[in-house]
Amino acid sequence: MYLYYVYIIKCSDDSYYTGITNNIEKRFKEYEYGYKRDSYTYKRRPLVLEFYQEFNDVLQAIYFEKKIKGWTRAKKQALINGNFDMLQILSECQNATHCKYKD
């Protein structure tokens, strides 16, 4: 049985890179050593592995990765810090037309 990892890497320019792999240690070393010159992280080294979550199901991992890639920086930081209350707040729609704000 394979394990899959969704991870967030913090780059030297303070940006975040999110990805998926079945070997977290190998993948991070590839990024650190600049394995692919055309990758997002190549010119943004050094890197820090800020977060990863393990999955048994590759489809769940892919779904979670895509979800995170659409998040704001603040939501990613809340996840990294384990601040699930803030993650919930940041996930709520703040739009005035949202059903929460209707009479």
RAKA-V656501 format. One record per pair of residues at least 24 apart in sequence whose ideal C-beta (glycine too) atoms are under 8 Angstrom apart, sorted by the first residue. I is the first residue (numbers start at 1). GAP is how many residues later the second one is. Records with the same first field share a line. If there is no record, write none. Layout:
I->GAP / GAP
This chain:
1->55
2->56
3->51 / 52 / 53
4->50 / 51 / 52 / 53 / 54 / 57
5->47 / 48 / 49 / 50 / 56
6->46 / 47 / 49 / 55 / 58 / 59 / 62
7->42 / 44 / 45 / 46
8->41 / 42 / 43 / 44 / 60 / 68 / 71 / 72
9->32 / 38 / 39 / 40 / 41
10->37 / 38 / 40
11->29 / 30 / 33 / 34 / 36
12->32 / 33 / 34 / 35
13->31
15->29
16->34 / 57 / 60
17->24 / 27 / 30
18->47 / 50 / 51 / 58
19->46
20->41 / 42 / 45
24->25 / 28
50->30
51->28 / 29
